[in-house]
Each structure stands twice: as C-alpha cells, then as structure tokens.
Amino acid sequence: MYFEKIAELISEKIDCPVEDITNETKFSDLAMNLEDEFSITLEMTSDIATVGDLVKKIETLVGEKNA
C-alpha cells in the first residue's frame, strides 16, 4: 500500500514510468533522470541532504555548463 503510493509520487515528480521504481531503486538511479533532463553529470554526494541542496547543486552544474 505505502510503496505503491510513494512510487507513484516519485514517478510523477521525476517523470518516469512507475514500473521503473522498485524497492531496490537507488536515489542515485533516479538522479540519472535529472542528468538527462538538465544535460549534466550529477554525483549524489554527502553534501546533498535535502531537496534544496539538490536544487543548488543542479543550478551550479547548469550554470557551469552554460558559462
């Protein structure tokens, strides 16, 4: 019950098929969708603890790419 709802929410947020999300899916795997979306290489490091941290990291990487 909980898994299905959580998988559905993640699927909607990152625009990937819900079938691609399993109990074994790692957040680093989900980051690949973000890499594709923004044409960047994203490493999920310990300094990315919150969504805000992730947004800042993506903003920095996109800014560096476009500089």
NORWOJO-V842170 format. One record per pair of residues at least 12 apart in sequence whose C-alpha atoms are under 10 Angstrom apart, sorted by the first residue. I is the first residue (numbers start at 1). J is the second residue. If there is no record, write none. Layout:
BEGIN
i->I j->J
i->I j->J
END
This chain:
BEGIN
i->3 j->21
i->3 j->22
i->3 j->23
i->4 j->18
i->4 j->19
i->4 j->21
i->4 j->22
i->5 j->18
i->6 j->18
i->6 j->21
i->7 j->19
i->7 j->20
i->7 j->21
i->7 j->22
i->7 j->23
i->8 j->21
i->10 j->30
i->11 j->30
i->14 j->30
i->14 j->31
i->14 j->33
i->14 j->34
i->14 j->37
i->15 j->33
i->15 j->34
i->15 j->37
i->16 j->30
i->16 j->33
i->27 j->44
i->28 j->42
i->28 j->43
i->28 j->44
i->28 j->45
i->29 j->44
i->31 j->43
i->31 j->44
i->31 j->54
i->34 j->58
i->35 j->58
i->38 j->58
i->38 j->59
i->38 j->61
i->38 j->62
i->38 j->65
i->39 j->61
i->39 j->62
i->39 j->65
i->40 j->58
i->40 j->61
i->40 j->62
i->40 j->64
i->40 j->65
i->41 j->58
i->41 j->61
i->41 j->62
i->42 j->54
i->42 j->57
i->42 j->58
i->42 j->61
i->43 j->57
i->44 j->57
END
